[in-house]
Amino acid sequence: MSKENHIIDQLSDFVTGWIAGCAGVVVSHPFDTIKTRLQSQGVAPNSPLRYNGTIHCLVETIKKEKVAGLFKGITPPLIGNALCNSIVFGVYGNVMRILSKDDKKTGNTGGFSFRKITIASVAVGFAQSLIVCPMELIKAKLQIQTNSVNRLYTSPIDCIRKIYRSDGFKGLFRGFGPTIIRDIPGFFTYFHSFELICLLISGNESTSVGPFGLMFAGGMAGTISWASVFPTDVIKTRIQIDTEKRYSGFIQCLKSSFKEEQWKILVRGLTPALLRAFPMNAAMFTVNILLKRIYSNHVISDELNS
């Protein structure tokens, strides 16, 4: 393989991941808005709990803000999630490619590998956190604005400008520690679940699973992953939207939140998060893998014709 083709192969994982990320955001953002609004309740001192559950939050949002209210803050994730998923699938694909480069020499036929998936998942967790932390910070701050009277930020750019003016560059990375704590185990669960479900469906790795199988495996992987790290995500969200600086860190926020609202705080917003996780990850994995297959078939066809 020429150097140019090798570079194109490396970039292809990033491109397919970017397209898959866009597809995932469009189908899932309304669920994310509901999740964030439920998670953020009670952060301000003596503030009332406005929503008593997922359905109530959904109905109230549409009643007061129309359907457009469900898509508040979509610009940062549409840009950022596309970038994040480009990094997720790009880093994952390239690390797996590096770890598998000697398979033919050693006689390894590929398939499920706990070691490879674990190493790739850890790499993805570190890489994504650098992008997703400021993106989720901005998204959350926009999502919790429920009316024009109390609106602090008029746009994502305005939000970035005001955060930077108030807290400097480090302000954009508020919640970075909890993001790392969430994402490394989250991606470990994510990719292992996906490959294991594909293995159960087809008896082989994901490369041989059909579109409906990919949708099911991707949706379930996202759901399992989110369920496993959701309490960490709650704490991360509360730290990021804490404008009064009540929380000094992850442990202090966890203790304070648990003391005020007991265990329920750790599952607040879980239902919309899981409802969001299935369609989002079903779309992302399916689009990503089908695009990679199209690219691979095109490369093979060109090699045969050359």
N, C-alpha and C positions, 0 to 999 in steps of 0.2 A: 504494500500500500504506500502511495506517495505521501510526502509530508503534507501537501495541500489537502488530500483526502482525509488524512488523520486529523487535521485541525477541524475540518468540516464535521467529521464524526463527533468530535468533542463538543462543538458548538450546537449540534443537532439536539442534544439533550436539553440545552438551555432554551432553545427556540420552542420545542414542543412543550416544555414546561411552562413557558410564558403563555402560550395559547390556551393550555389546559387551565391555568390560573384564572384567566379572563372568564372562561366558561363556568368555573366554579363559583366565582364571585356573583355573577349575574343571577344564578339560581338560588343562592344561599343568603344574600345580604339581609333580606327582611327578617330571617330568623336571628341573625347576628344582632340586629338592632334591638329586638325584644330581649335577647340574652343580656346585652349590655345594660339596658334600662332596669332590668330586674336585679342584676348584680350591683348596680351603683346605688340602689336604695339604702338610705341610712348612713351614708358616708358623712354628709353634713350633719353637725350636731342638732339634735331635736327635730330633725326633718321627718315628716310623716311618710309612711309606706304607701305610695300611691297605687300600687298594683298588687292584687292578691294572687296572681298567677299568670301563666302564659296567655290563656285566652282573654283574660281581663285586660292585660297589657296590649294585646293585639287589637281588641275592640276599641279601647280608649284611644290608641294611637291613630287608628283609621278615622274614628269619629271626630277627633280634634285636628288632625293634620292630613287627612285623606291618605290615599295609598302612598303618596310621595313621602310621607313621614317615615315609612318603612325603609326608604332608600336614603335617608339622611346619612351623610358621611361615607357615601359609596365611592367618591372620587379617590380618597387615599387608598382603600383596599383594591380598587380597580387598577390603580397604577402600582401600588405597593405589593398587592397579592400576586399580580402578574410577575413582578420582579422576584418576589419571594419564591413562588413556585418554579420560576425559571432557575433560581438558585437551588431549591430543594431537589428537583429532578435532574438538574444539570450536575450538581455536586454528587448526588447519589449515583447517577449513571456513570459518571467518569471515575469515581472511586471504585465502583464495582468492576468497571472495565480494567482498571489498573490491577486490582486484586485477582482478576481472572485471566490476565494476559499469558500466564504460563500453563493454563489448563490443558491446552493441546499437547504441550511438551510432556506434561506429567501423566497424561491419559485421563485427566478428570473431565467428565462429560458435562460439568456444570450442575444445574439444579439448585435446590435449596441449600444454602450454606449459612449457618448461624453466625460463624465468625465474620464472614464478609458483610452480611447485612448489618451486624452490630457495629462494625468499624465505620461503614458508610453512614449509618444512622447518627452516630455521634458527630461525625464530620458535618452532616446536614444541620444538626441541632445548633452547633456553634455558628455556622455560616449564616443560617437564617435569622438568628436572634439579633444580629447586627442591623438587619433591615427591618424586621418585624416589630421591634420594640418601639421606635419612634412612630412607625406607621400606625400601630394599634393605639398608641397614646393619643395621636391626633384624631383618629376615628372615634375613640371612646368619648373624647371631650366634645366632639360635634354631635354624637348620638344622644347624649344625655340632655341636650338643649331641647326642651319640649315646647317652647313658645318664643315668639319674637320679642316679647317684653323683657325677658331675662337673658336674652342672647348675648353671650360674651364674645363669641367668635363668628364672623360673617362668612368665612371660607377657610379651607385648609391652609392657604397661604397666610391668612390673617392669624390663624391659630399658631402656626409655626413662628411667625414674627413676634407675637405676644409672649409665647413661651420663652423664646430666645432673649427677648428684652428683659423678662423677669428673672430667669434662672440661668441664662447663658446656654452654651452648647450642651452641657450636661443635663439641662432640663429636658431636652428631647429624648434622653435615655433614662428617664425616671421609670423604674420598674424593670431595668435590665437584668438584675439578679434573678427575680422571679421568672422572667422570660426564659433564661437559661435553665432554671430548675424545672420549668414546665416542658421545654422543647426537646431536651436530650432524651429523657425517658419517653416523651410523647412520640418521637420519631422511631425510637426503638420498638415501641408497641405497634406503631403505624405500619412500618414496612414488614415486620415479622408477621403481623396479622394478615396483611394482604397476600404475601407469598404462601403462607400456610393455608389460607382459604382457597387460593388458586390450586394448591396441591391437592386439597380435598376434592375440589370440583373436577379437575382434569387428570389427576394422577401425575401431573408434571408441573413445571414452573409456569409463570404467567404468560410466557411467550406463546403458549398453545391454547389459551383460554379464549372463548368467543366473547363478543361484545356484551351480551347479557350477563355472562359469568364475570366479566371485568367490572361491570356496573355493580353487581352484588358484592363482589370481593372488595372493591374500592369503597363502597358505601359502608360496609361492615367494618372495614379497617379504620375508617374515619370515626365511626361511632365508638368502637372499642377504645381507640386512642384518646378521644375526647373524654370519655367516661373515666379513664384511668388518671387523667391529669386535671380534671375539672376543678377540684378544690384549689389547686395551685393557680389556675386561671382566675378564679374569683379573687384571691388575694392580690394577684398582679393587677387586675382591673381596679380594685379599690385603692391601691397605692397610686396608680396612674391618674385617677380622677380626684385625688385628695388635694384640693386647692389650698386647704387650710393647714397642710403639713401635720396632720394628726399622727401619721405613721412614720416612724423612723427607719423601718426596715421590714423584711418579710416576717420574721418571728414576732415582732411587736404588733404588727397588723393582724396576724393570725390570732394571737392571744386576745387582743382588744376586741376583734370582731366576734370571736367565740364567746367571750365574756358577755358581750352585749346581746347576742342573738342565738347563742348555742350552736348546735351542729347544723341547723337549718341554713346558716349563712354559707356553708360549704357546698350546698347543692342548689342555691338560688340561681335560677336561670338555666338549670341543667336540661329541662325539657326542650326549650327552643334550641339549645346548643346541640343536642342530639338530633333533633329534627333537621337542623341545618347541616349537621355533619354528613348525614347519609347522601342527600342529593349532591352536595358540594363535592365530596370525595368520589362519589360514583362518576360524576362528570369529569373530574380532573384525571383520575386514573384511566378511564376509558378513552378520553380524547388524547391523552399523552401516549398511551401504548399503541393505539391505532395509528396515530401519526408516525410513531417510530417504526411501525411495521411497514407503512407506506414508503417511508424513507429507505428502510433496509431493502425492500423489494426493488426499489428504483436503483439502489447501488449495485445489487446483485445483477440486475438486468443490464446495467451499463458495463459491468465487468465481463459478462458473458458476450456482449456485443463488441467489446474492444479487442 
